[in-house]
Amino acid sequence: MYKMPKICIFMQKINKKGLYECVDLYYYVVSASHACGLERRIVMIKVGIIGSTGYAGAELVRILLNHKEAEIVWYGSRSYVDQNYAAVYRNMFELVEDKCLDDNIAELANRVDVIFTATPQGYLAGVLTEDILNKVKIVDLSADYRIKDVAVYEKWYGIEHKSPQFIEEAVYGLCEINREDIKGKRLVANPGCYTTCSILTAYPMVKEGLIDANTLIIDAKSGTSGAGRGAKLPNLFCEVNENMKAYGVASHRHTPEIEEQLGYASGEQITINFTPHLVPMNRGILVTEYASLKKKADGTYPTYEEVKAVYDTYYKEETFVRVLPKGECPETKWVEGSNFVDVNFVIDERTGRIVMMGALDNLVKGAAGQAVQNMNLIFGLPEAEGLNMVPMFP
């Protein structure tokens, strides 16, 4: 008797906790010819996270648990090895049963398809090898491969770069600008939180040459999670609560990153002023940027309608960049917990300057969300997979 061929089809269902899991379904088909049309295999991307117990790492876990095509198999943490991940972050109770593993990236590279390194500056540069990159894709959330000039990196970060041979191939992972360059690459440098907001807010104006980029002044404000989870005196409740302060004035290390990327947009080297401020909230970044408008051939400044048309040209098709209606200013509360960046502008005709504003969640679009967006591009997945999160309010 003829035995009908048996085909294994990997499908997904939602388990009792609301998360995706894979199940095997077996079908008997009438003939082998039918099998060609029926077989569909969903292969989960195996993910490893080094630095999974920091704020950005924990946000990666939160996002990836609801990603249809990804499975976390390595929760790396130097500080919590062999401890239950859900004991470190109790919001993960009954959602994550794994224990924390170490940060052995060489071993990890043999077990996963992609590694997220949510680590301090210098970690990845100190351990990355050609052998590792030949085995696995890496999305690095540190600054190790963001800046192309190694001397600039070493000056602003105060450490020696241990693997400058990989800087040239690393792609700056600002998806809305470098989307095509990111696809399929093995090393992506995830942008910083301040830099993502600062660049996307001003990019259309710089790219189109409507402002003098060397007059750009960026006033930025961030919640305390941007400083990481480590215990630091300046981040204690009594130090932060009911207080607001500037820091890193004329010396913040995101300055050269912004200058480099906006310099590519303008076609020339630029110099800006960037001043960050710490504000007493958990999440969020708000930037207010000022620059001199360039006059048109007839001696007048661009109108609101002309500038709005430029922003719409760059961002109307972008899922995660929202250009607000006239008169509405971006606010951190309207993007919290989401991968959105809200931007808008006001033209100050009296001074001939433009005021550009942007807001994002520093842990999502400013870190983990953008990292997942990069992973999606690398593997040819829908760019928004796992990232369609409605902002949280209140």
C-alpha positions as CSV (number, residue, x, y, z in Angstrom):
1,M,0.0,0.0,0.0
2,Y,1.3,3.5,-0.9
3,K,2.3,5.5,2.1
4,M,1.4,9.1,1.9
5,P,4.3,11.5,2.6
6,K,4.4,13.1,6.0
7,I,5.3,16.8,6.2
8,C,6.2,18.7,9.3
9,I,4.9,22.2,9.3
10,F,6.1,24.6,12.0
11,M,3.4,26.9,13.1
12,Q,2.8,29.3,15.9
13,K,0.2,29.7,18.6
14,I,-0.3,32.0,21.6
15,N,0.2,30.3,24.9
16,K,-1.7,30.9,28.1
17,K,0.7,33.8,29.0
18,G,0.0,35.6,25.8
19,L,3.4,34.8,24.2
20,Y,4.1,33.2,20.9
21,E,5.5,29.6,20.9
22,C,6.1,27.1,18.1
23,V,4.2,23.9,17.8
24,D,4.7,21.1,15.3
25,L,1.7,20.1,13.2
26,Y,1.8,17.0,11.0
27,Y,-0.3,16.6,7.9
28,Y,-0.7,13.7,5.5
29,V,-1.1,14.8,1.9
30,V,-2.5,13.0,-1.1
31,S,0.7,13.2,-3.2
32,A,4.2,14.4,-3.1
33,S,3.3,17.0,-5.6
34,H,0.9,18.6,-3.1
35,A,3.7,18.8,-0.6
36,C,5.5,21.6,-2.5
37,G,2.5,23.9,-2.0
38,L,1.7,22.9,1.5
39,E,5.1,22.9,3.3
40,R,5.8,26.1,5.2
41,R,8.6,26.3,7.8
42,I,9.0,29.1,10.3
43,V,12.5,29.1,11.7
44,M,12.8,31.1,14.9
45,I,15.9,33.4,15.1
46,K,17.9,32.4,18.1
47,V,18.9,35.4,20.2
48,G,21.6,36.0,22.8
49,I,21.7,39.1,25.0
50,I,24.9,40.1,26.8
51,G,24.0,42.7,29.4
52,S,20.4,41.4,29.7
53,T,20.0,42.7,33.3
54,G,20.7,46.3,32.5
55,Y,17.8,48.6,31.6
56,A,18.4,48.4,27.9
57,G,18.9,44.6,28.1
58,A,15.7,44.2,30.1
59,E,13.9,46.2,27.5
60,L,15.2,43.9,24.8
61,V,13.8,41.0,26.7
62,R,10.4,42.7,27.0
63,I,10.2,43.4,23.3
64,L,11.6,40.1,22.1
65,L,9.2,38.0,24.2
66,N,6.5,39.2,21.9
67,H,8.5,38.9,18.6
68,K,7.0,36.3,16.4
69,E,10.2,35.3,14.8
70,A,12.7,35.4,17.7
71,E,13.5,33.3,20.7
72,I,15.9,34.3,23.5
73,V,18.2,31.4,24.4
74,W,20.9,33.2,26.3
75,Y,20.3,35.8,29.0
76,G,23.9,37.0,29.6
77,S,24.7,38.9,32.8
78,R,28.1,39.2,34.4
79,S,26.5,40.2,37.8
80,Y,23.8,37.6,38.1
81,V,25.2,34.3,36.7
82,D,23.1,31.3,37.7
83,Q,20.4,33.5,39.2
84,N,16.8,33.3,37.8
85,Y,16.2,36.1,35.4
86,A,12.8,36.6,36.8
87,A,14.3,37.1,40.3
88,V,16.3,40.1,38.9
89,Y,13.2,41.5,37.1
90,R,10.1,40.2,38.8
91,N,7.9,41.6,36.0
92,M,9.2,38.5,34.2
93,F,7.7,36.1,36.7
94,E,6.2,33.1,34.8
95,L,7.3,34.7,31.6
96,V,11.0,33.9,31.7
97,E,12.1,30.7,33.4
98,D,15.8,30.8,32.3
99,K,18.8,31.5,34.5
100,C,21.3,34.2,33.7
101,L,24.4,33.0,31.9
102,D,27.8,34.6,31.6
103,D,29.2,36.9,28.9
104,N,31.2,34.3,27.1
105,I,30.6,35.6,23.6
106,A,32.8,33.0,21.9
107,E,30.6,30.2,23.2
108,L,27.4,32.2,22.6
109,A,28.3,32.7,19.0
110,N,28.1,28.9,18.5
111,R,24.5,28.8,19.8
112,V,22.6,31.8,18.4
113,D,22.0,33.7,15.1
114,V,22.2,37.2,16.6
115,I,23.8,38.7,19.6
116,F,22.8,42.0,21.3
117,T,25.5,43.5,23.3
118,A,23.9,45.9,25.8
119,T,27.3,46.5,27.5
120,P,29.6,49.4,28.6
121,Q,31.9,51.0,26.0
122,G,34.9,48.9,25.3
123,Y,33.5,45.5,26.0
124,L,32.7,44.3,22.5
125,A,35.8,46.0,21.0
126,G,37.8,44.0,23.5
127,V,36.4,40.6,22.6
128,L,35.3,40.7,19.0
129,T,37.1,38.5,16.5
130,E,36.7,37.6,12.9
131,D,35.8,34.1,13.9
132,I,32.8,35.4,16.0
133,L,31.6,37.6,13.1
134,N,31.8,34.7,10.7
135,K,29.3,32.8,12.9
136,V,26.8,35.3,14.1
137,K,25.2,38.8,13.5
138,I,25.9,41.4,16.2
139,V,23.9,44.5,17.1
140,D,26.0,46.5,19.5
141,L,24.2,49.0,21.8
142,S,27.5,50.6,22.9
143,A,29.5,53.2,21.1
144,D,32.4,51.0,20.1
145,Y,31.6,51.0,16.4
146,R,29.5,54.1,15.9
147,I,32.4,56.6,15.2
148,K,34.5,55.9,12.1
149,D,37.6,57.8,13.3
150,V,39.2,55.7,16.0
151,A,41.2,58.8,17.3
152,V,37.9,60.7,17.9
153,Y,36.4,57.7,19.7
154,E,39.5,57.3,21.9
155,K,39.5,61.1,22.7
156,W,35.9,61.4,23.7
157,Y,35.5,58.0,25.5
158,G,39.0,58.0,27.1
159,I,39.7,54.4,26.3
160,E,41.8,52.5,23.7
161,H,39.9,50.9,20.9
162,K,40.9,47.2,20.9
163,S,39.6,46.2,17.5
164,P,39.6,49.1,15.1
165,Q,39.8,46.7,12.1
166,F,36.0,46.2,12.3
167,I,35.0,49.9,12.5
168,E,34.9,50.4,8.7
169,E,32.5,47.5,8.1
170,A,30.1,48.4,11.0
171,V,26.9,50.1,9.8
172,Y,25.5,52.9,11.8
173,G,22.1,51.5,12.7
174,L,19.8,54.5,12.3
175,C,17.2,52.6,10.3
176,E,15.3,55.5,8.8
177,I,18.5,56.8,7.2
178,N,20.7,53.7,6.6
179,R,18.0,51.1,6.0
180,E,19.5,49.6,2.9
181,D,23.0,49.5,4.3
182,I,21.8,47.6,7.3
183,K,20.2,44.7,5.5
184,G,22.2,41.5,5.8
185,K,25.2,43.0,7.6
186,R,27.0,41.2,10.3
187,L,27.9,44.1,12.5
188,V,25.5,47.0,13.3
189,A,26.3,49.9,15.6
190,N,23.1,50.8,17.4
191,P,22.9,54.6,17.8
192,G,22.8,56.4,21.1
193,C,19.6,57.6,22.7
194,Y,20.4,61.3,22.5
195,T,21.9,61.0,19.1
196,T,18.8,59.2,17.6
197,C,16.5,61.9,18.8
198,S,18.9,64.8,17.9
199,I,19.7,63.5,14.4
200,L,16.1,62.5,13.3
201,T,14.8,65.8,14.5
202,A,17.2,67.9,12.4
203,Y,18.1,65.5,9.5
204,P,15.6,66.7,6.8
205,M,16.7,70.3,7.4
206,V,20.4,69.5,7.3
207,K,20.1,67.1,4.3
208,E,18.2,69.7,2.2
209,G,20.6,72.5,3.1
210,L,17.8,74.7,4.6
211,I,19.8,75.5,7.7
212,D,23.4,76.4,8.5
213,A,24.4,73.2,10.3
214,N,27.3,74.9,12.0
215,T,24.8,77.1,13.9
216,L,23.0,74.1,15.4
217,I,22.5,74.2,19.1
218,I,20.9,71.1,20.8
219,D,19.3,71.3,24.2
220,A,18.5,67.8,25.3
221,K,16.8,66.4,28.4
222,S,16.7,62.8,29.6
223,G,15.2,60.6,32.3
224,T,17.4,58.8,34.8
225,S,17.3,55.4,33.1
226,G,19.6,56.8,30.4
227,A,22.4,56.5,33.0
228,G,22.0,52.8,33.4
229,R,21.1,50.6,36.4
230,G,24.4,50.8,38.3
231,A,24.2,52.6,41.7
232,K,25.6,56.1,41.3
233,L,25.4,59.0,43.7
234,P,24.1,61.5,41.2
235,N,21.2,59.2,40.4
236,L,19.9,58.6,43.9
237,F,16.4,59.7,44.6
238,C,17.3,62.7,46.8
239,E,19.8,63.9,44.2
240,V,17.4,63.7,41.2
241,N,14.0,64.4,42.7
242,E,12.7,68.0,42.4
243,N,15.9,68.9,40.5
244,M,17.1,69.5,37.0
245,K,20.7,70.0,35.9
246,A,22.9,70.2,32.9
247,Y,25.8,67.8,32.7
248,G,28.6,67.0,30.2
249,V,28.5,70.6,29.1
250,A,30.7,71.1,25.9
251,S,32.1,67.6,26.6
252,H,29.3,65.0,26.3
253,R,30.5,62.0,24.3
254,H,27.4,61.9,22.0
255,T,28.6,65.2,20.5
256,P,31.0,63.7,17.9
257,E,28.4,61.0,17.0
258,I,25.8,63.7,16.1
259,E,28.4,65.8,14.3
260,E,29.6,62.8,12.2
261,Q,26.2,61.7,11.1
262,L,24.8,65.2,10.4
263,G,28.1,65.9,8.7
264,Y,27.3,63.1,6.2
265,A,23.9,64.6,5.6
266,S,25.3,68.1,5.0
267,G,28.2,66.9,2.9
268,E,30.8,68.7,5.1
269,Q,32.3,68.5,8.5
270,I,30.2,70.4,11.1
271,T,30.6,71.6,14.6
272,I,27.6,71.9,17.0
273,N,26.8,72.7,20.6
274,F,25.1,69.9,22.5
275,T,24.1,70.1,26.1
276,P,22.2,67.3,27.9
277,H,20.1,67.7,31.1
278,L,19.0,65.2,33.7
279,V,15.3,65.5,34.7
280,P,13.4,63.6,37.4
281,M,11.6,61.0,35.3
282,N,12.2,57.3,34.5
283,R,12.1,57.4,30.7
284,G,12.1,59.8,27.9
285,I,14.2,62.2,25.9
286,L,13.2,65.7,24.7
287,V,15.4,67.7,22.4
288,T,15.0,71.3,21.4
289,E,17.3,72.3,18.5
290,Y,18.0,75.8,17.2
291,A,19.6,76.7,13.9
292,S,19.8,79.7,11.5
293,L,17.7,79.3,8.4
294,K,19.3,79.9,5.0
295,K,17.6,82.5,2.8
296,K,16.2,81.5,-0.5
297,A,17.3,83.0,-3.8
298,D,14.7,85.8,-3.4
299,G,16.1,86.8,0.0
300,T,13.2,85.4,2.0
301,Y,13.3,82.5,4.5
302,P,11.5,79.2,3.9
303,T,7.8,79.2,4.9
304,Y,6.1,76.8,7.3
305,E,4.5,75.1,4.3
306,E,7.8,74.6,2.6
307,V,9.5,73.2,5.7
308,K,6.6,71.0,6.5
309,A,6.7,69.6,3.0
310,V,10.4,68.7,3.5
311,Y,9.7,66.8,6.8
312,D,6.7,65.0,5.2
313,T,8.9,64.0,2.2
314,Y,11.4,62.3,4.5
315,Y,9.1,60.8,7.1
316,K,5.6,60.3,5.7
317,E,6.3,56.7,4.9
318,E,8.2,56.0,8.1
319,T,6.4,53.9,10.6
320,F,8.1,55.2,13.7
321,V,8.6,58.9,13.0
322,R,5.6,61.0,13.5
323,V,5.5,64.6,12.3
324,L,3.0,66.4,14.5
325,P,0.4,68.9,13.3
326,K,1.2,72.6,13.3
327,G,1.4,74.1,16.8
328,E,1.8,70.8,18.6
329,C,5.0,70.3,20.5
330,P,6.4,66.8,21.1
331,E,6.1,65.4,24.7
332,T,7.8,62.5,26.3
333,K,4.6,61.1,27.7
334,W,3.1,60.5,24.3
335,V,5.9,58.2,23.2
336,E,6.7,56.4,26.4
337,G,7.1,52.6,26.0
338,S,6.9,52.9,22.2
339,N,9.3,52.9,19.3
340,F,8.0,56.3,18.0
341,V,9.8,59.5,17.6
342,D,7.6,62.6,17.5
343,V,9.0,65.7,15.8
344,N,7.9,69.2,14.9
345,F,9.2,72.7,14.4
346,V,8.5,76.4,14.7
347,I,10.0,79.1,12.4
348,D,11.0,82.2,14.4
349,E,10.7,84.8,11.7
350,R,11.9,87.5,14.0
351,T,15.4,85.9,14.4
352,G,15.5,84.0,11.2
353,R,16.0,80.7,13.1
354,I,14.1,77.5,13.3
355,V,13.3,75.7,16.5
356,M,13.1,71.9,15.9
357,M,11.8,69.5,18.6
358,G,11.8,65.8,19.1
359,A,10.7,63.2,21.7
360,L,11.4,59.5,22.1
361,D,11.6,56.8,24.8
362,N,15.3,56.4,25.5
363,L,15.0,52.7,26.3
364,V,13.0,51.8,23.2
365,K,13.7,53.9,20.1
366,G,16.8,55.2,21.9
367,A,18.1,51.7,22.6
368,A,16.3,48.3,22.6
369,G,13.5,49.1,20.1
370,Q,15.9,50.4,17.5
371,A,18.2,47.4,18.1
372,V,15.3,45.0,17.3
373,Q,14.4,47.2,14.3
374,N,18.0,46.6,13.1
375,M,17.7,42.9,13.7
376,N,14.6,42.8,11.6
377,L,16.4,44.5,8.8
378,I,19.4,42.3,9.0
379,F,17.3,39.1,8.7
380,G,14.8,40.5,6.1
381,L,11.9,40.5,8.4
382,P,9.1,43.1,8.5
383,E,10.8,46.1,10.0
384,A,8.1,46.7,12.6
385,E,7.9,43.1,13.8
386,G,7.7,43.1,17.6
387,L,7.6,46.9,17.7
388,N,4.0,47.9,17.2
389,M,3.6,49.0,20.8
390,V,1.1,51.7,21.7
391,P,2.7,54.4,23.8
392,M,1.8,54.0,27.5
393,F,-0.4,56.7,29.2
394,P,-0.9,57.5,31.9
